[in-house]
Amino acid sequence: MPSWVAGVVGTFALSLIVAYWFLRLRCRGVGHPFGRRARYWAVLIVVATAIASTGVGLLLVAASRHVPAAYVGIVVPAGLWFSKLPPQRDRDLFHRTLAGLLTLPFSRLYDRMGDDMEGWCDTRLRAVEPKPQWVADAVKYYYDQVRGGLKDDQARADLERWRASITHKISIVRLISLDTTSVRLRDSLRMHPATQHIRKYPDDDLPRLALRLETEAQNELHLFLAYVYRLGHHNLLIYPYRPSVHRAPVRRPEPMAPDLPEPMAPDL
């Protein structure tokens, strides 16, 4: 293999790896660039960046013969991280400018990352729809999975605030379902800032209060999950991950009666 061919292959491979990692750094805190819907645009960006850096490297080597192409294979993909140019929206593409066309893949990537995040959250929200108590159980379930890896104190505080609010609101829903007294219900509402300012509901309108609190808890669980997703936790087990919850009980076959001997005819 000629040396220049090995140089091209090596520069392209190096550029591909560097572009992959810098794209992940650019999308950190935003979404998952290699999710089910976003991965096609992410691969396009990575491959196009590697091709461009390889081409620029070859041109510089041909022009100066002193600059190794591998250096360009590192510097050019770094623009995926250091560039602060936000992705342009579709309305900006009517101008058909070069900058608009170059940012089109990033715009599509960000849109598809948002779709992946919404689909990821919706899957986990649908799993807790059957029972209100599952909403409170699920937020604890997910919090227990991620809290060990949280290094940001602010992120931990935000997740803990959502967890406490969701758990409290679902506990109020349970109280209403148990026909609690108005005094106990009022005291429970005052126990947490999330429900302290809820106006008094008449006794015949408590189901509406329960529906309101359950809806708010589900919305907060959605915010909790989206925040966790943006933190990089894309592989959380779906609550309730207990096969016995959704699996139909196995019906054991009934024991068959042993074959009985046929009665003998009486002797005549």
C-alpha positions in Angstrom: 0.0 0.0 0.0 1.5 3.4 -1.0 2.3 5.7 1.9 -0.1 8.4 0.8 -3.0 5.9 0.8 -2.1 4.9 4.3 -2.0 8.5 5.3 -5.4 9.2 3.8 -7.0 6.2 5.6 -5.3 7.0 8.9 -6.3 10.7 8.7 -9.9 9.7 7.9 -10.1 7.2 10.7 -8.6 9.6 13.2 -11.0 12.4 12.0 -13.9 10.0 12.3 -13.1 9.2 15.9 -12.4 12.8 16.9 -15.6 14.0 15.2 -17.7 11.4 17.0 -16.4 12.5 20.5 -16.6 16.2 19.8 -20.2 15.8 18.5 -21.1 14.0 21.8 -19.5 16.8 23.7 -21.5 19.4 21.8 -24.8 17.7 22.5 -24.1 17.0 26.2 -26.9 18.5 28.2 -29.1 18.7 25.1 -29.9 15.1 24.1 -28.6 11.9 22.7 -27.2 12.4 19.2 -27.2 8.7 18.4 -30.7 7.9 19.4 -33.1 6.0 17.2 -34.3 9.0 15.2 -31.2 11.3 15.5 -28.5 8.8 14.6 -28.8 9.2 10.9 -28.1 13.0 11.0 -25.4 12.4 13.6 -23.6 9.9 11.3 -24.0 12.3 8.4 -22.3 15.1 10.4 -19.5 12.8 11.7 -18.7 11.3 8.3 -19.0 14.7 6.4 -16.7 16.3 9.0 -14.1 13.4 8.6 -14.2 13.8 4.8 -13.8 17.5 5.0 -10.9 17.3 7.5 -9.2 14.7 5.4 -9.5 16.8 2.2 -8.2 19.9 4.0 -5.3 17.9 5.4 -4.4 16.6 1.9 -4.5 20.1 0.5 -2.2 21.4 3.2 0.2 18.6 2.8 0.3 19.1 -0.9 0.8 22.8 -0.5 3.4 23.0 2.3 4.7 19.4 2.7 5.4 20.2 6.3 2.0 20.0 8.0 1.0 16.4 8.8 -2.5 15.7 7.7 -3.2 14.0 11.1 -3.1 17.4 12.8 -5.9 18.7 10.5 -7.8 15.5 11.3 -7.9 16.7 14.9 -8.3 20.4 14.5 -11.2 20.4 12.0 -13.5 18.1 14.0 -12.8 20.2 17.1 -15.0 22.8 15.5 -18.1 20.6 16.3 -17.4 21.5 20.0 -15.9 24.9 19.9 -18.4 26.3 17.4 -21.1 28.3 19.1 -23.2 28.8 16.0 -26.7 27.6 16.9 -28.6 25.4 14.4 -30.7 27.4 12.1 -34.4 26.8 11.8 -36.3 26.0 8.6 -37.4 29.6 8.2 -33.8 30.7 7.9 -33.2 28.3 5.0 -35.3 30.2 2.6 -32.4 32.5 2.0 -30.4 29.4 0.8 -27.2 30.9 2.1 -24.1 28.7 2.5 -24.2 29.1 6.3 -27.9 28.0 6.3 -27.1 24.9 4.2 -24.2 24.0 6.5 -26.3 24.3 9.6 -29.2 22.2 8.1 -27.9 18.9 9.4 -27.5 20.4 12.9 -31.0 21.7 12.8 -32.4 18.3 11.8 -30.2 16.6 14.4 -31.5 18.8 17.2 -35.1 18.2 16.1 -34.7 14.5 16.0 -32.9 14.5 19.4 -36.0 16.2 20.8 -38.2 13.6 19.2 -36.1 10.8 20.7 -36.4 12.4 24.2 -40.2 12.8 23.9 -40.6 9.2 22.8 -38.3 8.0 25.6 -40.3 10.0 28.2 -43.7 9.0 26.8 -42.8 5.3 27.0 -42.2 5.6 30.7 -45.2 7.8 31.3 -47.5 5.3 29.6 -46.2 2.6 31.9 -47.5 4.4 35.0 -50.9 5.5 33.7 -53.0 2.5 35.1 -52.5 3.6 38.8 -51.8 7.0 40.4 -49.6 5.3 43.0 -47.3 4.1 40.2 -46.4 7.7 39.5 -44.9 8.2 42.9 -43.3 4.7 42.8 -41.8 5.4 39.4 -40.1 8.7 40.3 -38.4 7.0 43.3 -37.5 4.1 41.0 -35.8 6.3 38.5 -34.2 8.6 41.2 -32.6 5.5 42.8 -31.1 4.5 39.4 -29.4 7.9 38.7 -28.6 9.5 42.1 -25.4 7.4 42.5 -24.0 8.9 39.4 -24.9 12.5 40.0 -21.9 14.8 40.6 -23.7 18.1 40.2 -25.3 19.2 43.5 -27.7 21.5 41.6 -29.0 18.6 39.5 -29.4 16.4 42.6 -31.3 19.1 44.3 -33.6 19.6 41.3 -34.4 15.9 41.0 -35.0 15.6 44.7 -37.4 18.6 44.6 -39.4 16.9 41.8 -39.4 13.6 43.6 -40.7 15.1 46.9 -43.4 17.1 45.1 -44.6 14.1 43.1 -44.6 11.8 46.1 -46.5 14.3 48.2 -49.2 15.0 45.6 -49.9 11.3 45.0 -50.2 10.9 48.8 -53.0 13.5 48.8 -54.7 11.6 45.9 -54.6 8.5 48.1 -56.1 10.3 51.0 -59.0 11.5 48.9 -59.6 8.0 47.6 -59.8 6.8 51.2 -62.5 9.4 52.1 -60.3 11.2 54.6 -61.6 13.9 56.8 -61.5 17.6 55.7 -59.2 18.5 58.6 -56.7 15.8 57.8 -56.8 16.8 54.1 -56.3 20.4 54.9 -53.3 19.6 57.2 -51.8 17.4 54.5 -52.1 20.1 51.9 -50.2 22.5 54.2 -47.3 20.1 54.7 -45.6 20.9 51.3 -45.0 24.1 49.4 -46.4 22.5 46.3 -49.9 22.3 47.8 -49.9 25.1 50.4 -51.6 27.6 48.2 -54.3 25.4 46.7 -57.7 27.0 47.4 -60.2 25.0 49.5 -62.3 22.6 47.6 -65.8 21.6 48.7 -66.3 18.1 49.8 -68.3 17.2 46.7 -65.5 18.5 44.4 -62.6 16.4 45.9 -62.5 14.2 42.8 -61.6 17.3 40.8 -58.8 18.1 43.3 -57.5 14.5 43.0 -57.5 14.7 39.2 -55.7 18.0 39.3 -53.0 16.7 41.7 -52.5 13.5 39.6 -52.1 15.5 36.4 -49.6 17.8 38.0 -47.7 14.8 39.3 -47.6 13.3 35.9 -46.4 16.6 34.3 -43.7 16.8 36.9 -42.6 13.3 36.2 -42.3 14.2 32.6 -40.0 17.1 33.5 -38.1 14.8 35.8 -37.6 12.3 33.0 -36.6 14.9 30.4 -34.0 16.3 32.8 -32.6 12.9 33.5 -32.4 12.2 29.8 -30.5 15.4 29.1 -28.1 14.4 31.9 -27.1 11.4 29.8 -29.1 8.6 31.4 -30.6 7.1 28.3 -30.9 3.4 29.4 -33.1 3.5 32.5 -35.2 0.5 33.2 -38.9 1.2 32.7 -41.0 1.1 35.8 -42.5 -1.3 36.8 -39.7 -3.6 35.7 -41.3 -6.6 37.5 -42.3 -9.3 35.1 -45.1 -10.5 37.4 -46.9 -7.2 37.0 -47.8 -7.5 33.4 -47.2 -11.2 32.9 -50.4 -13.4 32.9 -50.3 -15.9 35.7 -49.3 -19.3 34.6 -52.1 -21.8 34.8 -50.8 -25.1 36.0 -52.4 -28.1 34.3 -54.9 -29.8 36.5 -53.8 -33.3 37.5 -55.6 -35.9 35.5 -57.4 -38.6 37.4 -55.8 -42.0 37.1 -57.4 -44.5 34.8 -59.8 -46.6 36.8 -60.3 -50.2 35.9 -63.5 -50.9 34.1 -66.2 -52.5 36.3 -66.4 -56.2 35.7 -69.7 -57.7 34.6 -71.4 -59.6 37.4 -71.4 -63.4 37.0 -74.8 -64.7 36.0 
